[in-house]
């Protein structure tokens, strides 16, 4: 029973640790941080973007606490089940909207990967479809294998490849950087900074996939909440590293540079003879975009499986992969269009469905008194056959004791009420 | 484990075929550009590319070509825009031209006078070009620089120019050549004039190995036009004020022996620029230069303190020359305007954003130089 029962595990039977979930969130955010988000922040906020990042971090932490509070009120339920329990007739449209949002993120990411790859001087003649098809194939394979494999591969790449390479690149960039280029602070007033903060917070709305994956976390919700907060902080630190690094490198010219983090990599010269570290960017892009596309295809497939009461999410993965590939080809044929669609998706889509809708769902949950112990017991009695059997046997016992107590002269009121003690 | 390994392998393999089929570059089919010059005459851009000649390159243990002949060939293209001229070079080449390998870009004087914004736009937009290429401005045509068939100790003119300009900075801080991203950054600063090393052909009577001279610096204004040449005597001080000074030797008059000079090797030169504000206006700029030094050629009868004072006085006199040159032309090559903007943005935007060159020309600059000699040398 979908609507009332506990979460049915995915067909791959995967369970992940809280840390693995957090690292997936970090990868998903960091790859966008270092590509399209950097572009928007550098262009619109300029050298004050570090303030936007610092302001956005506590907002994103509050958002994560909101998401986990909603999950706490619906123990064992994922996003689709929460919608079915709280959104009434709107549950299906909203569930489909979430699946569409995740799919849009996947195909825009595939498009972005193709666009970025063709920037490389040694790959600019390769047709777009080669990049997108390769990426989506690997991503679909990853989603097919399931969350457990995806999480382990992501953790291995992030911890042993991406972060060390990022630190190495930051170290190699220092030679061209100056901390004074962060000045002046707020020369254009607070409006651009607030705009940047809005965009970053909206981007953190991607953390709404937390609600899809939270029931799969082995350690439970409390640990996942703590680790997700750490994920926000880690993303912020990483973003400060490469985004601020671009300002320290390019100063006021950062506004005119299309892909600041990639341009920062292009500006590195090692020992006067290694002047091309583009391959490092390729490694980071390949990993980041594979995980991003795979994660969102997997999340969309899980949502659809729950909404349509399918036995497995796997039946949705291949069609979603095909849609991702075709949609990425049809959408955003120019680089500015890709960036614009990314801004619409992040600035409006994830702000609305990542933060505002979960907030609304939490309000509805609280108003309906869902998630309290009493309502949970009532729900368990209503929907769980095992719990109902246990309750019936306890009631039989109580009746027997009451009968014996009355025979012994004791009051029936002294006996425990249903739902207390052995109930 | 096998599923995880499969995904890992798939992700790694994804990066391999992407570069393999369509955009492959066979080494034997490449024309490796080591440097190029760009000229502009009567609305036409002319690109002269110095392309490495693999036939003239020796393998280890062999003698490479003729010892006094550079191992390069020149390819020339023309067009109505820089991009069209680059494409024209591609059209005449039997090999795929690899622009990204170029180390140095020489800009002809006529192009610099016309303005280099379009050229900078071309080499920063097109991902085939490296933004780390170093810039030089030629006295006269850039093509004439590459036409000289001597490349000193190096295999090609482009390589020689690149190493020469690097060595000028590393050895004596005579020049500092910005790469293209540096130029873009400096040009984006407030009312900034940018210095680019000037390159000329050496006098005919100099030894065979010296084909070129980097003597002065071209001054380009915010729109990328050549507006003057900063003389060699004062270029090093301008570089010090900019914050790019590494180390260099200075001839210092001996205090106790009139007519004689010693030499001080100044290391770790630093600078500090501070605009002084009174009643909401910048009334003065305080400039402090400091550094440590070694005596490499002594002055008889002069103490370490005496050499410190003499070195400080010499640096101060040269710096004053540099400041006078720039102020007399209203060219802020030092970035004082950007410093004022960074620390006093409101005052800057209110009072100086549109009029800084005129204000800079009249701005009192208080100079303080403190060179401290720490090592008196190997003999007394």
Contacts between the chains, C-beta under 8 A, distances in Angstrom:
chain1	res1	chain2	res2	distance
A	117	B	18	6.5
A	119	B	127	5.1
A	120	B	127	6.6
A	121	B	100	5.3
A	121	B	127	4.8
A	121	B	128	4.6
A	122	B	19	5.9
A	122	B	23	5.7
A	122	B	25	6.4
A	123	B	18	6.3
A	123	B	19	5.6
A	123	B	22	7.9
A	123	B	23	4.8
A	124	B	23	6.3
A	124	B	127	6.4
A	124	B	128	7.4
A	125	B	22	5.0
A	125	B	23	4.3
A	126	B	18	6.6
A	126	B	19	7.7
A	126	B	21	7.2
A	126	B	22	4.0
A	126	B	23	4.9
A	127	B	22	6.4
A	130	B	17	7.8
A	130	B	18	6.5
A	130	B	21	7.4
A	130	B	22	6.9
A	131	B	18	6.2
A	134	B	14	5.0
A	134	B	17	6.9
A	134	B	18	6.2
A	135	B	14	6.7
A	137	B	10	7.8
A	138	B	7	7.4
A	138	B	10	4.4
A	138	B	11	5.7
A	138	B	14	5.2
A	141	B	6	7.4
A	141	B	7	6.4
A	141	B	10	5.8
A	142	B	7	5.0
A	142	B	10	7.6
A	142	B	11	7.9
A	145	B	3	4.9
A	145	B	4	7.9
A	145	B	6	7.4
A	145	B	7	5.9
A	149	B	3	5.0
A	149	B	4	5.1
A	149	B	7	5.6
A	150	B	7	7.3
A	152	B	4	5.2
A	153	B	4	5.8
A	153	B	7	4.8
A	153	B	8	5.4
A	153	B	11	6.9
A	156	B	8	6.9
A	157	B	8	7.9
A	157	B	11	7.2
A	180	B	342	6.2
A	183	B	342	3.7
A	183	B	343	6.6
A	184	B	341	6.3
A	184	B	342	5.1
A	184	B	343	7.2
A	184	B	344	8.0
A	184	B	345	3.7
A	187	B	341	7.6
A	187	B	345	4.1
A	187	B	349	7.3
A	249	B	181	7.7
A	249	B	185	7.9
A	250	B	181	6.9
A	250	B	184	7.5
A	250	B	185	5.3
A	251	B	185	4.9
A	251	B	188	6.7
A	251	B	189	6.8
A	252	B	185	7.3
A	252	B	188	4.2
A	252	B	189	6.1
A	253	B	181	7.7
A	253	B	184	4.8
A	253	B	185	4.4
A	253	B	187	7.5
A	253	B	188	3.9
A	255	B	188	7.8
A	256	B	184	7.2
A	256	B	188	6.9
A	263	B	131	7.2
A	263	B	181	7.5
A	266	B	130	7.3
A	266	B	131	5.7
A	266	B	132	7.4
A	267	B	131	6.1
A	267	B	132	6.1
A	267	B	179	7.8
A	267	B	181	5.1
A	268	B	132	7.9
A	269	B	132	5.1
A	272	B	166	6.9
A	275	B	130	6.0
A	275	B	132	5.4
A	276	B	100	7.0
A	276	B	130	7.3
A	282	B	15	5.6
A	282	B	18	7.8
A	283	B	15	6.5
A	286	B	11	6.3
A	286	B	14	5.4
A	286	B	15	4.8
A	287	B	11	6.2
A	290	B	11	5.3
A	290	B	14	7.0
